[in-house]
Amino acid sequence: MLRVIIAKAIIKAYNNIYRNEESTMAVSYDKLWKLLIDKKMNASDLRKEANIAPNTMTKMRKEQEVSLAVLERICECLDCDFGDIIQYKK
């Protein structure tokens, strides 16, 4: 639970600093796709289990940012941490 609170604070601070910039956060979900393979799951299974909208999965495939609530549900389903599914790209 503490990890979730810390992650929310970090993302909120980041958004407050860069709110007026046109660029978006550069993220990679490569770790998520690899974890799904390791757990013998596909993206459709994850989407149904975590109750994620199809367009949200599309955003993730395009390496666009999604809400922290979605990432939380994924972590709960896969029993992992944020760092296990998402990575910041410079």
C-alpha positions as a Markdown table, in Angstrom:
| # | Residue | x | y | z |
|---|---|---|---|---|
| 1 | Met | 0.0 | 0.0 | 0.0 |
| 2 | Leu | 2.9 | 2.4 | 0.8 |
| 3 | Arg | 4.3 | 1.8 | -2.7 |
| 4 | Val | 0.9 | 2.9 | -4.2 |
| 5 | Ile | 0.9 | 6.0 | -2.2 |
| 6 | Ile | 4.5 | 6.9 | -3.1 |
| 7 | Ala | 3.8 | 6.2 | -6.8 |
| 8 | Lys | 0.7 | 8.4 | -6.8 |
| 9 | Ala | 2.7 | 11.2 | -5.1 |
| 10 | Ile | 5.5 | 10.9 | -7.7 |
| 11 | Ile | 3.1 | 11.0 | -10.6 |
| 12 | Lys | 1.2 | 13.9 | -9.2 |
| 13 | Ala | 4.4 | 15.9 | -8.7 |
| 14 | Tyr | 5.5 | 15.1 | -12.2 |
| 15 | Asn | 2.2 | 16.1 | -13.7 |
| 16 | Asn | 2.2 | 19.4 | -11.7 |
| 17 | Ile | 5.7 | 20.3 | -13.0 |
| 18 | Tyr | 5.1 | 19.4 | -16.6 |
| 19 | Arg | 1.3 | 20.2 | -16.9 |
| 20 | Asn | 1.8 | 23.1 | -19.3 |
| 21 | Glu | 4.2 | 21.3 | -21.6 |
| 22 | Glu | 2.9 | 19.6 | -24.8 |
| 23 | Ser | 5.1 | 16.5 | -24.4 |
| 24 | Thr | 3.8 | 13.5 | -22.6 |
| 25 | Met | 5.6 | 11.1 | -20.2 |
| 26 | Ala | 7.7 | 8.6 | -22.2 |
| 27 | Val | 6.9 | 5.2 | -20.9 |
| 28 | Ser | 7.5 | 1.6 | -22.0 |
| 29 | Tyr | 5.3 | -1.4 | -21.2 |
| 30 | Asp | 7.9 | -3.9 | -22.6 |
| 31 | Lys | 8.2 | -5.3 | -19.0 |
| 32 | Leu | 4.5 | -5.9 | -18.9 |
| 33 | Trp | 4.5 | -7.8 | -22.2 |
| 34 | Lys | 7.4 | -10.0 | -21.1 |
| 35 | Leu | 5.7 | -10.6 | -17.7 |
| 36 | Leu | 2.6 | -11.8 | -19.5 |
| 37 | Ile | 4.6 | -14.2 | -21.5 |
| 38 | Asp | 6.3 | -15.5 | -18.3 |
| 39 | Lys | 2.9 | -16.0 | -16.7 |
| 40 | Lys | 1.5 | -17.6 | -19.9 |
| 41 | Met | -1.2 | -14.9 | -20.2 |
| 42 | Asn | -2.2 | -12.9 | -23.2 |
| 43 | Ala | -3.3 | -9.2 | -23.3 |
| 44 | Ser | -6.9 | -10.2 | -23.8 |
| 45 | Asp | -6.8 | -12.3 | -20.6 |
| 46 | Leu | -5.3 | -9.5 | -18.7 |
| 47 | Arg | -7.8 | -7.0 | -20.0 |
| 48 | Lys | -10.7 | -9.1 | -18.9 |
| 49 | Glu | -9.3 | -10.0 | -15.5 |
| 50 | Ala | -8.2 | -6.4 | -14.7 |
| 51 | Asn | -11.4 | -4.9 | -16.2 |
| 52 | Ile | -9.5 | -2.7 | -18.6 |
| 53 | Ala | -11.2 | -1.0 | -21.6 |
| 54 | Pro | -10.0 | -2.1 | -25.1 |
| 55 | Asn | -8.9 | 1.4 | -25.9 |
| 56 | Thr | -6.7 | 1.5 | -22.8 |
| 57 | Met | -4.9 | -1.6 | -24.0 |
| 58 | Thr | -4.4 | 0.1 | -27.3 |
| 59 | Lys | -2.8 | 3.1 | -25.6 |
| 60 | Met | -0.5 | 0.7 | -23.8 |
| 61 | Arg | 0.5 | -1.0 | -27.0 |
| 62 | Lys | 1.3 | 2.4 | -28.5 |
| 63 | Glu | 3.4 | 3.2 | -25.3 |
| 64 | Gln | 1.1 | 6.0 | -24.3 |
| 65 | Glu | 0.4 | 6.8 | -20.6 |
| 66 | Val | -2.6 | 5.4 | -18.9 |
| 67 | Ser | -4.1 | 6.2 | -15.5 |
| 68 | Leu | -2.5 | 5.0 | -12.3 |
| 69 | Ala | -5.7 | 3.2 | -11.4 |
| 70 | Val | -5.3 | 1.0 | -14.5 |
| 71 | Leu | -1.7 | 0.2 | -13.5 |
| 72 | Glu | -2.9 | -0.6 | -9.9 |
| 73 | Arg | -5.4 | -3.1 | -11.3 |
| 74 | Ile | -2.8 | -4.7 | -13.5 |
| 75 | Cys | -0.4 | -5.0 | -10.5 |
| 76 | Glu | -3.1 | -6.6 | -8.4 |
| 77 | Cys | -3.9 | -9.2 | -11.1 |
| 78 | Leu | -0.3 | -10.1 | -11.8 |
| 79 | Asp | 0.8 | -9.8 | -8.1 |
| 80 | Cys | 3.6 | -7.4 | -9.0 |
| 81 | Asp | 4.9 | -3.8 | -8.5 |
| 82 | Phe | 4.7 | -0.8 | -10.8 |
| 83 | Gly | 8.4 | -1.2 | -11.7 |
| 84 | Asp | 7.7 | -4.7 | -12.9 |
| 85 | Ile | 5.3 | -3.5 | -15.7 |
| 86 | Ile | 6.3 | 0.0 | -16.7 |
| 87 | Gln | 9.6 | 1.8 | -17.4 |
| 88 | Tyr | 10.4 | 5.4 | -17.9 |
| 89 | Lys | 12.2 | 6.2 | -21.2 |
| 90 | Lys | 14.3 | 9.3 | -21.7 |
